[in-house]
Amino acid sequence: MEYYYKVVRSSGNGKIFLSATGMGEVTEYTLGEKTNRPKLCGPLAVFSFLVYARNFCKKLSVENLVIFRCKITGSLDTKLWVKSPVCKISVSFCDMPEGTVFADSVTLLEQIK
């Protein structure tokens, strides 16, 4: 099985985690449960290697970030659709952080120390 890495924000209760950035739809993730991409938004974004996830964390000025090893269902999308206050916009794959992989679903497996 191939594993990926998801950066999320801790909600403080140790069970529910939120999207790492405030861009677009805020997606909730529950440890061990499959999370599907939001309707009319997405796909979900993960990293192919831990080093890319760690580099992404260093660039964000967001508190409570954690990295999880995860399994995914890959997406055929080539753009990430995000909601803005005014309209829905797309972000090209080439504009994403290095090592980004798009997914239609993500299951968080274990937190990386």
C-alpha positions in Angstrom: 0.0 0.0 0.0 1.3 3.5 -0.9 1.1 6.1 1.8 0.8 9.9 1.6 1.0 12.8 4.1 -1.8 15.2 5.0 -1.2 18.5 6.9 -4.1 19.5 9.0 -4.9 21.8 12.0 -5.7 20.2 15.3 -9.1 21.1 16.7 -7.8 20.5 20.2 -9.8 17.3 21.0 -7.4 14.9 19.3 -10.1 13.4 17.1 -11.3 16.0 14.7 -8.8 17.8 12.4 -9.4 20.7 10.0 -8.0 21.8 6.7 -4.5 23.4 7.1 -5.3 26.6 5.3 -8.3 28.9 5.3 -8.5 28.8 1.6 -11.9 27.6 0.3 -13.9 25.0 2.0 -12.9 24.0 5.5 -12.9 20.2 5.5 -13.1 18.1 8.7 -11.1 15.0 9.0 -11.6 12.3 11.7 -8.7 9.9 12.5 -9.3 6.5 10.9 -12.4 7.6 8.9 -12.6 8.2 5.2 -13.1 11.9 4.3 -14.5 12.6 0.8 -13.9 15.8 -1.1 -16.6 18.5 -0.6 -19.3 18.8 -3.2 -18.6 21.5 -5.8 -15.1 21.9 -4.4 -11.8 20.1 -4.1 -10.1 17.8 -4.8 -8.3 17.3 -1.5 -4.5 17.9 -1.4 -1.9 15.7 0.2 1.9 15.3 -0.2 3.7 12.4 -1.8 6.6 12.5 0.8 7.0 13.6 4.4 9.7 16.1 3.5 7.2 18.0 1.3 4.6 18.1 4.1 7.2 19.4 6.6 8.4 22.1 4.1 4.7 23.2 3.6 4.3 23.5 7.4 7.4 25.7 7.7 5.9 28.1 5.1 2.6 28.5 6.8 2.0 30.9 9.7 -0.7 28.7 11.2 -0.8 27.3 14.7 -1.6 23.7 15.7 -0.5 22.1 12.4 0.0 18.3 12.5 1.0 15.8 9.8 -0.6 12.5 9.4 0.3 9.5 7.3 -2.7 8.7 5.2 -4.1 6.6 2.4 -6.0 8.1 -0.5 -8.2 7.6 -3.4 -6.4 9.5 -6.2 -8.2 12.2 -8.2 -8.0 12.7 -12.0 -8.4 16.5 -11.5 -5.6 18.8 -12.6 -6.8 21.9 -10.7 -7.9 22.5 -7.1 -11.2 24.3 -6.9 -11.6 26.6 -3.9 -14.4 28.9 -2.8 -13.6 32.5 -2.4 -16.0 35.1 -0.8 -17.0 36.2 -4.3 -16.8 33.2 -6.6 -15.3 29.7 -7.1 -11.8 29.8 -8.4 -9.3 27.2 -9.6 -5.7 26.8 -8.7 -3.5 25.0 -11.3 -1.5 22.0 -10.2 1.7 23.8 -11.1 0.8 26.5 -8.5 0.6 24.0 -5.7 3.4 23.3 -3.2 6.1 20.8 -4.3 5.0 17.2 -3.9 1.3 17.9 -3.9 -1.0 15.0 -5.0 -4.8 15.5 -5.5 -7.2 13.0 -3.9 -11.0 12.4 -4.0 -10.8 10.9 -0.5 -8.3 10.8 2.4 -8.1 8.6 5.5 -5.8 9.8 8.3 -3.9 6.8 9.7 -1.4 8.0 12.3 0.1 11.2 13.4 3.8 11.8 12.5 6.0 13.0 15.3 
